[in-house]
Amino acid sequence: MFDISLLSPIHMRRCLAPILESTNVKRRFGRLLVDVVLFVVAPLLVPISLRAQTWNWRTEMVDQAGKFTSIAADPEGNLHLSYSDGENIKYAFRPAGAGSKWFTMEIDAGNAYTSLALDSQGHPHMCYTARVVRYAHWDGAQWKKESITSDDAPIGYSCAVAISPDGTPYMSWYRDQNSDHTPYLHIKFAELRNGAWIVRTLDFDLQTGKWEAMALDPRGGPILSFDAFVKGLLKCAYKVGEDWKIVTVDFRGRTNDVYNVGMGNSIAVGKSGRPRISYEDGENLKFAHVDGGDWRIELVDSFHTLGSWVGYRTSLALDSQDHPHIAYDAGGVLRHAYWDGQKWHIETLARAGLQGYKYCSLTVDKQDSLYISYTDPDDGSLKVAIGELKTAAPINSTANQKP
């Protein structure tokens, strides 16, 4: 059962006025007030006038190499992107209205997983796992970097970052080993309070959080999805006051007999305040959402994976109609799946090639344009596929709005 306390409405205004600058580029973003609409829980089946959605796709080159990508669009249409080029952790920025011109800069050394989030001012925050967990953020004048872990235990798998409306950063990561190199295998969570990182183990189940993701609940608190690999579980964790509540979303054998559940998961919170999770189970792309008080699991696509933990990757985002979009690695093929209010649609954006893993990440801007960062299958370059929305004639229908 899912705690209905997550369904509390919020209404907040955010002012974005960041200035990013380097020796090569100075761009002033401007100022924009954004209202987050108060929601009302509506019936699951509602008569609406649907418009069939399709996208015209084009690609932009960002860098000569790029993997472990994480992309975000701010309300003004500026794009922010973190990634590794194989040797360095990097950040790329494309101002709105600047055509296809991307500006890149090196942040730190390392070939590591990255995750990026924006604060209420539009400033980028990053985590990356370059042996230790590192946190970097732009304060409006410069990049500031620090290590979160306090020992030499190697950290090399996933991490996630989110920034609350009041500017509090949250981070999570998978800790594989203790400092003496004995197995640890649990998900860690950290919150910055009064200048100090408060770190805790979130779940002591067997091998938890090798794949993980984070979003904000309606109150601005952290909500996470993660796997428990040994038991074959997908879990969701969220705070109720100062306490954490962890629920099981999917489990081995619930919908099929595959061993792996919850890999490459990604989480987003809809206008109703309810979380939604995309993930892979070794053979399928799945989508989980709360229906009444229970989790409903949908099978979206099936494929043969390439194996390796980096080969399982999904990225979930919601458009202005609250419809889910998922970019995912389908066994070396980059695909986009989306729900139009009635059914799922799937399209292929990049084929398989010499570069097996696509390291994709998806964001949606306020115009419902889609941006998917990925590794080019042939030369390993970093590209962004941009989907501009087309609308066909309206279709009158009673649509199932559950996803």
VMD Tcl script that draws the C-alpha trace (Angstrom):
set ca {
  {0.00 0.00 0.00}
  {1.16 3.52 -0.73}
  {0.94 6.17 1.99}
  {-1.64 8.82 1.00}
  {0.39 11.46 2.84}
  {2.37 11.76 -0.40}
  {-0.72 13.16 -2.08}
  {-0.74 16.52 -0.23}
  {-1.06 19.44 -2.69}
  {1.53 22.20 -2.88}
  {1.71 25.58 -4.51}
  {5.03 27.31 -4.85}
  {6.59 30.00 -6.97}
  {10.13 29.82 -8.18}
  {12.27 32.58 -9.61}
  {15.07 31.56 -11.96}
  {17.86 34.07 -12.35}
  {21.14 32.15 -12.76}
  {24.30 33.36 -14.43}
  {26.65 30.71 -15.78}
  {30.03 31.84 -16.96}
  {33.42 30.44 -17.88}
  {36.45 31.78 -19.71}
  {34.76 30.89 -22.97}
  {31.12 31.82 -22.47}
  {28.90 34.19 -20.50}
  {25.17 33.86 -20.71}
  {22.53 35.57 -18.59}
  {19.37 33.56 -18.32}
  {16.85 36.22 -17.37}
  {13.99 35.82 -14.92}
  {10.87 33.75 -14.97}
  {8.20 32.98 -12.37}
  {6.84 29.46 -12.49}
  {3.65 28.36 -10.76}
  {3.21 24.73 -9.81}
  {-0.50 24.11 -10.26}
  {-2.59 22.91 -7.30}
  {-3.94 19.51 -8.14}
  {-7.31 17.91 -7.56}
  {-7.54 14.12 -7.52}
  {-9.80 13.31 -10.49}
  {-11.58 10.12 -11.57}
  {-9.32 7.65 -13.30}
  {-11.59 7.49 -16.37}
  {-12.33 10.95 -17.75}
  {-13.84 12.07 -21.09}
  {-11.30 14.20 -22.91}
  {-10.48 15.39 -26.40}
  {-7.18 13.76 -27.25}
  {-4.68 14.87 -29.82}
  {-2.49 12.20 -31.31}
  {1.10 13.09 -30.48}
  {4.13 12.59 -32.70}
  {7.53 14.23 -32.81}
  {9.90 15.45 -35.49}
  {13.39 14.40 -34.40}
  {16.75 16.01 -35.05}
  {20.12 15.61 -33.36}
  {22.77 17.99 -32.04}
  {26.43 17.26 -31.35}
  {27.57 18.12 -27.83}
  {31.07 16.64 -27.48}
  {33.46 14.20 -29.14}
  {32.84 11.64 -26.39}
  {30.25 11.20 -23.67}
  {28.63 8.57 -21.46}
  {26.85 8.34 -18.08}
  {24.72 11.31 -19.16}
  {22.13 13.26 -17.17}
  {20.14 16.09 -18.77}
  {17.70 18.71 -17.47}
  {15.80 21.64 -19.00}
  {15.03 24.69 -16.89}
  {11.76 26.66 -17.27}
  {13.40 29.13 -19.65}
  {14.38 26.38 -22.06}
  {18.09 26.31 -21.23}
  {19.61 22.82 -21.27}
  {22.05 21.45 -18.69}
  {23.96 18.19 -19.13}
  {26.46 16.23 -17.04}
  {28.55 13.35 -18.38}
  {31.98 11.74 -18.53}
  {34.16 11.78 -21.63}
  {36.11 8.77 -20.35}
  {38.73 10.84 -18.54}
  {36.91 13.81 -17.05}
  {33.57 14.69 -15.52}
  {32.08 17.44 -17.67}
  {29.18 19.85 -17.83}
  {27.51 21.14 -21.00}
  {25.13 24.06 -21.37}
  {22.98 25.23 -24.26}
  {21.23 28.60 -23.82}
  {17.64 28.83 -25.04}
  {17.38 30.35 -28.48}
  {21.05 29.74 -29.26}
  {20.47 27.27 -32.06}
  {22.51 24.13 -31.61}
  {25.51 25.75 -29.90}
  {26.65 23.82 -26.82}
  {29.28 25.05 -24.37}
  {31.26 22.47 -22.40}
  {33.65 22.61 -19.47}
  {35.61 20.15 -17.34}
  {34.47 19.85 -13.74}
  {36.70 17.11 -12.31}
  {38.81 14.11 -13.27}
  {37.18 10.74 -13.58}
  {35.31 8.20 -15.68}
  {32.18 7.83 -13.60}
  {28.41 7.77 -13.31}
  {26.85 11.24 -13.14}
  {23.49 12.64 -12.08}
  {22.33 16.25 -12.48}
  {19.54 18.32 -10.92}
  {18.63 22.01 -10.96}
  {17.81 24.16 -7.96}
  {15.09 26.82 -7.78}
  {17.48 29.38 -9.30}
  {18.30 27.13 -12.23}
  {21.82 26.39 -10.98}
  {23.14 22.88 -11.76}
  {24.07 20.37 -9.06}
  {25.89 17.13 -9.84}
  {26.90 13.92 -8.12}
  {29.44 11.54 -9.60}
  {31.12 8.36 -8.43}
  {34.80 8.77 -9.28}
  {35.93 6.15 -6.74}
  {34.58 8.39 -3.99}
  {31.22 10.13 -4.12}
  {31.67 13.72 -5.23}
  {29.24 16.63 -5.21}
  {29.65 19.70 -7.41}
  {27.39 22.71 -7.78}
  {27.41 26.12 -9.46}
  {26.79 28.87 -6.89}
  {26.22 31.63 -9.44}
  {29.90 32.57 -9.69}
  {31.93 29.35 -9.65}
  {31.83 25.58 -9.32}
  {32.26 24.22 -5.81}
  {33.26 20.57 -5.30}
  {33.56 18.26 -2.33}
  {33.77 14.57 -1.43}
  {30.88 13.08 0.54}
  {32.37 9.73 1.54}
  {34.93 9.77 4.33}
  {36.97 6.62 3.66}
  {38.72 4.88 0.79}
  {36.01 2.33 -0.02}
  {35.68 2.36 -3.81}
  {32.44 3.86 -5.13}
  {31.84 3.14 -8.79}
  {28.18 2.51 -9.43}
  {25.14 4.78 -9.57}
  {24.31 7.95 -7.66}
  {21.35 10.34 -7.64}
  {20.88 13.97 -6.63}
  {17.87 16.21 -6.00}
  {17.55 19.74 -4.64}
  {14.61 20.75 -2.44}
  {12.78 24.05 -3.04}
  {14.62 25.57 -0.06}
  {17.99 24.61 -1.62}
  {18.77 21.54 0.49}
  {20.71 18.96 -1.54}
  {19.94 15.26 -1.23}
  {22.20 12.52 -2.55}
  {22.13 8.75 -2.73}
  {24.59 6.18 -4.01}
  {25.39 2.47 -3.99}
  {28.22 1.49 -1.67}
  {29.77 -1.72 -2.94}
  {32.53 -2.27 -0.33}
  {33.72 -1.35 3.12}
  {37.02 0.45 3.59}
  {38.73 -2.94 4.06}
  {37.25 -4.08 0.72}
  {34.81 -6.54 2.26}
  {31.31 -6.43 0.69}
  {28.84 -3.78 1.88}
  {26.24 -3.73 -0.92}
  {23.70 -1.18 0.34}
  {22.20 2.13 -0.72}
  {23.37 5.24 1.14}
  {21.53 8.53 1.52}
  {22.91 11.94 2.51}
  {21.32 15.30 3.30}
  {23.17 18.57 3.82}
  {22.13 20.18 7.13}
  {23.80 23.25 8.60}
  {26.86 22.76 6.44}
  {27.37 19.07 7.34}
  {26.37 15.97 5.40}
  {24.17 13.59 7.39}
  {24.76 10.12 5.93}
  {22.78 6.96 6.60}
  {22.19 3.54 5.09}
  {18.70 3.59 3.64}
  {17.99 -0.13 3.31}
  {19.90 -3.10 4.76}
  {18.21 -5.66 2.55}
  {20.48 -7.83 0.38}
  {22.32 -5.79 -2.29}
  {20.13 -2.70 -2.42}
  {20.45 0.29 -4.75}
  {22.87 -0.75 -7.45}
  {20.27 0.90 -9.67}
  {18.62 3.93 -8.11}
  {16.92 7.24 -8.89}
  {15.54 10.20 -6.93}
  {12.82 12.82 -7.32}
  {10.98 15.23 -5.00}
  {7.62 14.48 -3.39}
  {4.87 17.16 -3.23}
  {6.36 18.62 -0.06}
  {9.83 18.90 -1.61}
  {11.22 15.89 0.22}
  {13.23 13.07 -1.38}
  {11.54 10.02 -2.86}
  {13.69 7.21 -4.26}
  {13.33 4.12 -6.38}
  {15.91 1.35 -6.12}
  {16.37 -2.37 -6.59}
  {17.12 -5.16 -4.12}
  {18.92 -7.45 -6.54}
  {19.30 -10.65 -4.54}
  {15.62 -10.87 -3.60}
  {14.45 -9.54 -6.97}
  {12.61 -6.47 -5.69}
  {11.91 -2.95 -6.87}
  {11.38 -0.59 -3.92}
  {10.26 2.96 -3.29}
  {11.41 4.96 -0.25}
  {10.06 8.26 1.02}
  {10.04 10.29 4.21}
  {7.08 10.68 6.56}
  {8.23 13.38 8.96}
  {11.75 12.38 9.98}
  {11.13 8.69 9.37}
  {11.61 6.70 6.18}
  {8.98 4.38 4.77}
  {10.00 1.74 2.24}
  {7.45 -0.13 0.11}
  {7.85 -2.93 -2.42}
  {6.70 -1.95 -5.91}
  {7.45 -5.10 -7.91}
  {8.93 -8.49 -7.09}
  {10.32 -11.52 -8.86}
  {7.49 -13.64 -10.26}
  {4.75 -11.03 -9.98}
  {4.30 -10.52 -13.72}
  {6.85 -12.94 -15.21}
  {9.59 -15.35 -14.16}
  {12.68 -13.25 -14.87}
  {15.34 -13.14 -12.15}
  {16.28 -9.47 -12.33}
  {13.78 -6.81 -11.25}
  {14.14 -3.03 -10.98}
  {17.28 -2.49 -13.02}
  {17.96 0.89 -14.60}
  {15.06 2.46 -12.71}
  {13.95 6.10 -12.99}
  {11.32 7.94 -10.93}
  {9.08 10.96 -11.52}
  {6.21 12.48 -9.51}
  {3.01 13.46 -11.31}
  {0.67 16.38 -10.71}
  {-1.38 14.20 -8.37}
  {1.69 13.77 -6.19}
  {1.91 10.06 -6.97}
  {5.27 8.55 -8.00}
  {5.80 6.68 -11.24}
  {8.75 4.41 -11.99}
  {10.24 3.04 -15.20}
  {12.65 0.10 -15.06}
  {13.87 -3.06 -16.77}
  {13.76 -6.66 -15.61}
  {16.28 -8.24 -17.96}
  {13.83 -8.87 -20.78}
  {11.28 -6.06 -20.59}
  {10.69 -2.37 -20.07}
  {8.12 -1.87 -17.31}
  {6.21 1.06 -15.89}
  {4.82 1.20 -12.34}
  {2.28 3.64 -10.96}
  {-0.11 3.82 -8.02}
  {-3.68 2.72 -8.79}
  {-5.91 3.35 -5.80}
  {-3.68 2.27 -2.94}
  {-1.66 -0.37 -4.80}
  {1.09 -0.42 -7.38}
  {0.08 -1.35 -10.90}
  {2.74 -2.81 -13.23}
  {2.58 -2.41 -17.01}
  {4.78 -4.14 -19.57}
  {5.76 -1.55 -22.17}
  {8.34 -3.27 -24.41}
  {10.34 -6.51 -24.67}
  {13.91 -7.00 -25.92}
  {17.16 -8.89 -25.30}
  {19.61 -6.97 -23.11}
  {23.37 -6.72 -23.53}
  {24.05 -7.50 -19.88}
  {26.37 -5.54 -17.54}
  {24.91 -3.09 -15.04}
  {25.50 -0.13 -17.40}
  {23.37 -1.83 -20.06}
  {20.19 -1.41 -18.04}
  {19.07 2.19 -18.21}
  {15.74 4.00 -18.36}
  {14.97 7.70 -17.98}
  {11.44 8.84 -17.16}
  {9.90 12.31 -17.56}
  {6.34 13.66 -17.65}
  {4.93 16.13 -20.18}
  {2.43 18.96 -19.56}
  {-0.48 16.50 -19.78}
  {1.21 14.36 -17.13}
  {1.83 11.64 -19.70}
  {4.98 9.56 -19.19}
  {7.89 9.44 -21.63}
  {10.67 6.88 -21.25}
  {14.05 6.83 -22.97}
  {15.71 3.46 -22.54}
  {18.48 1.18 -23.71}
  {16.76 -1.77 -25.41}
  {19.72 -4.10 -25.72}
  {21.93 -1.51 -27.40}
  {19.11 0.22 -29.28}
  {17.93 3.63 -28.05}
  {14.14 3.82 -27.88}
  {11.49 6.29 -26.76}
  {8.20 5.02 -25.31}
  {5.31 7.34 -24.52}
  {1.73 7.11 -23.29}
  {-0.79 9.23 -25.26}
  {-3.72 8.84 -22.86}
  {-4.89 5.57 -24.39}
  {-1.90 3.38 -25.18}
  {1.87 3.14 -25.34}
  {3.82 4.02 -28.47}
  {7.43 3.03 -29.16}
  {9.94 4.52 -31.59}
  {13.62 3.79 -32.23}
  {15.97 6.79 -32.12}
  {19.40 5.17 -32.49}
  {20.30 1.72 -33.72}
  {22.82 -0.71 -32.32}
  {26.45 -0.15 -33.30}
  {30.05 -0.39 -32.21}
  {29.18 1.49 -29.04}
  {26.81 -0.90 -27.31}
  {25.60 1.23 -24.42}
  {23.67 4.44 -25.02}
  {23.80 5.96 -21.49}
  {20.59 7.86 -22.23}
  {18.84 10.58 -20.21}
  {15.55 12.35 -20.97}
  {14.05 15.71 -20.08}
  {10.91 17.57 -21.26}
  {10.67 21.37 -21.49}
  {7.58 23.52 -20.91}
  {6.74 23.37 -24.64}
  {6.68 19.55 -24.46}
  {9.82 19.28 -26.57}
  {11.84 16.18 -25.71}
  {15.61 16.10 -25.21}
  {17.43 12.78 -24.99}
  {21.19 12.69 -24.44}
  {23.00 9.54 -25.56}
  {26.22 8.03 -26.86}
  {26.40 7.76 -30.63}
  {26.47 4.07 -31.65}
  {29.26 4.49 -34.21}
  {31.84 6.97 -32.93}
  {31.03 7.32 -29.22}
  {30.31 11.04 -29.48}
  {27.80 12.71 -27.19}
  {24.59 13.74 -28.92}
  {21.18 15.05 -27.96}
  {18.09 13.96 -29.88}
  {15.45 16.69 -29.90}
  {11.82 15.87 -30.53}
  {9.54 18.76 -31.49}
  {5.88 18.07 -30.89}
  {3.44 17.70 -33.77}
  {-0.29 17.40 -33.14}
  {-2.78 15.68 -35.37}
  {-6.54 16.20 -35.48}
  {-8.35 15.77 -32.15}
  {-9.78 12.38 -31.25}
  {-12.80 12.37 -28.94}
  {-12.39 9.54 -26.51}
  {-12.81 8.37 -22.95}
  {-9.16 7.82 -22.08}
  {-7.69 5.75 -19.32}
  {-5.55 8.30 -17.49}
  {-3.94 5.93 -15.00}
  {-0.35 6.10 -16.26}
}
mol new
graphics top color blue
foreach p $ca { graphics top sphere $p radius 0.5 }
foreach p [lrange $ca 0 end-1] q [lrange $ca 1 end] { graphics top cylinder $p $q radius 0.2 }
display resetview
